[in-house]
Every structure is written in structure tokens, then in C-alpha cells.
Amino acid sequence: MYEGQFLNGLANGKGKYIYEDGSYYKGDWKDNVQEGLGVEIWKNGDEYKGEYKYGTKNGKGVYTWSNGARYKGGFVEGKQEGEGVYENGEKYAGGWKSGRRHGRGAATHRNGTQFEGEFREGRKEGRGVLKVPGEGVWRGEWSNDKKNGVFELLVDGKVIRLSLIHICRCRRLLTCRSRWSPYH
């Protein structure tokens, strides 16, 4: 059900549309389509405030999930895209593509572990630095979210060089293993 301004029999200007389940969109309309700034609140408690184009989230906005998780940044066709910050007790700030971490970014986990580097399709991929409390600082290359290649491990002011080879002799991704060996 739509309540609001009309032009030539179509929703245009400010208005509110209430869905059958009680969820609703309130904001700008153009020719019966969400266009401009708006707020959408779903029955489950999720909420989006931001820009709409062609009837979907496009541009800058803030999406808050009912569990308290929050994303603030860019959207394209309803998915996180461009620069943004996601927080859910942990935090990721950086690039996004099609709703996944992509490009340069920094992640901080609840246990204090921090990663800064490259992401591709939601996984660590390329150069990066991993700081692990009580363990040290890892610098090197990642492949498919695993340490892979020559790494420097900084512990108590000492630099240890390691070669970490990610071996996947599997027909299924579930049986992948990592092997670590000293590098001279």
C-alpha cells in the first residue's frame, strides 16, 4: 500500500510503501520507483538508510542488521561496492565488490588479530601484514586466505624468514593442508 505524492497517476516525490508483511520503504519516488534518499525497514528488524536508484540500493548508505552488525559505505545494485566499513564486534574497512571484501582493506578481529592487505572475493589474496597477539607479525603473500610463499615473521625484534607452501592435494576443498618449512 502506497501513501504519498503522485504525479500523472504514479508515485512521485515523497511517499511510503508498506509491504504485506509490515516491512516498509519511506522516501523519494520517481515514476513508481524508489529513487533518491530513503529508509527501508524489514519485518526481521534489518534497516537501510541511504540512496536508491532504479528501485534498489545504489550510492552511499548504512545497512544495519537486526543482530547489531552494520555496514556504512557504497552500494551498487543492492550489494556493498566501493569503499565501506563493516562492524559486527569485529571490523573491516576497505574495498568491496559485489558484497564481498575486495581490494585493499584492514580487518580487526575480536581476539585482537589484525590484517592489512589485499582481498579478493572475500579472501586474503596477495601481499599483506598479519599481526597476531602473542605470536608476532607476519609479512608476505596470501593465496585463497592462506599464507603462501616466503614470509617474514617478526617476534621479539627478531626477523625469521620462512617458506610457507600451501599444498592442496584434494578433490574437495575441505581436505586442504598447509606445510611449513624453514627458509634460508
N, C-alpha and C positions, 0 to 999 in steps of 0.2 A: 504494500500500500504506500503510495506517494503522497506527501503533503508538502506543498511549497509553490514556488513560482512557475508559471507556464508562459510559453510564447508559441503561437501558432499550434496549440494543442500538444506541445511537447514540454517536458521538464526542462526549464532553462532558468539559470540564476541559482538562488539558494533553495534548498529543499532537503527533505528527509524521506528515505525509503525504508520501511520496516518489512523485513522478510517474514515468512510464515512461522519460522522457529523463534522469532523475537529478536534476532540479530538485526542490526540496522547500519545504514550509512547516512551521515548527515554532512552536507557540504555543498559544493558547487556542482552544477549540472549544465550540460550543453547538448541540446537535441536528444534528450532522454539518456544521456551517457554521463557517468561520473567524470568530471573534467575540472581540474583546478585543485583547490585545497579542500580536504575533507577528513572526517573521522569515521572509522568503521569499527563497530564493536560486535563481536560474535557471541553467541549463546554460551560458549565454553569460557568466556572471560578474556580471550585474546583481544587486543586492541591495536589499531593502526591509526596514526595521525600523520598526515603529510600530503604530498602531491599525487594527483591522479591524472592520467592521460589515457584516452581511449577506453575508459571504464576499468582500469586496473592501476595498481601502484606503480607509478613512474615518476622519478625525480627524488627529491630528498624527503625522508620521513623517519618516523620512530615506530617500531613494532614492539609491543610488549606482550609476552605470553602470560597466561594465567598463572604459571609457576614462578613468575618473577623475572625470568630471563628477558633480556632487552637488546634490540639491535637499533642503532642510530646511524643512518648513512644513506647511500644511494640505492635506488631500486630501478630495475628495468623489467617490464612485463611481469611485475609481481614478485621478482626474485631479487635478493641482495646483489648489487653490482656496483663496481667502483670502490671508493673508499668508504669504510664503515667501522663501527665499533660494536662488538657483541660481548655482552656480560651476562653470566649466569652463576656467579660465585668465582668463576674464572673469567679471564678477559682476553679478547683478541682484537687488535686494532691493525687495520691494513687493508689490502686489496681483496676484492670479492669478484667472482664471476659466476653467473647462473646459480646463485645461492650457496656457493662454496668458497672457502678461503682460496685465494688465487693471487699470485704476485708477491710483492714484498709485504711482510707483516711481523707482528710481535705478539706472542702468546704468553700469558702468565697463568699458571695452574694453582689450584688451592694449596698444594704442598710447597709452593714457593719456586718450583721449577719454572725457568723462563727460556723461551726460544725466540730468536730473532733471525729471520732469513727469508728464504723463498718458499712459497707454497704453490702447488699445482693441483687443481681439482680436490681441494680439501686436505691434501697430504704434504708433509715436508718433502721438498724436491729441489735440489741444487745446494748452493752454499748457505751455511747457517752457523749460528753460535747457540749452544745449549748450556745453560747454567743450572747445575743440579746441586741443591744444598747438601753439604756434607760429602760430596763426591768431587766436584771440580767444574771446570769449564771445558766443554768440547767444542772444537772448531774444525769444520770440514764440510764434506759433501753428504747429502742425503739422497736416497732414492726410494721412492714408494714408502715414505715415512720411516725408513731405517737408515742408520749410519752406514755409509758405504764409501770405501776408498781410504785415502791417507788422512788421518786425523791428528790434531794436536790436543792433548789432554793437559790442562794446567791444574796442578794440585800443589798447594802449599808453596807457590812461587816457582815450582819446577815444571818444565815442559817435557812431556813424554810423547814421542811420535809413535803412532800405531797405524797398522793397516787393517781396516775392518772390511771384510768381504761378505756381502750379503749373498748367500747361496740359496737358490730356490730350485730344488730337485723334485718339484712336486707337480702332480697333475691338478691338484687343488691348492688354492691359496692358503688353506688352513694349515698346511704342513711345512711352511717356510721356516728355515733356520738361519741363524747368523753364526759366523765363526770369527773369532778374534785372534790375531797373531801379532807379536811384536814386529815393529818395522825398524830397520837400521839404516 
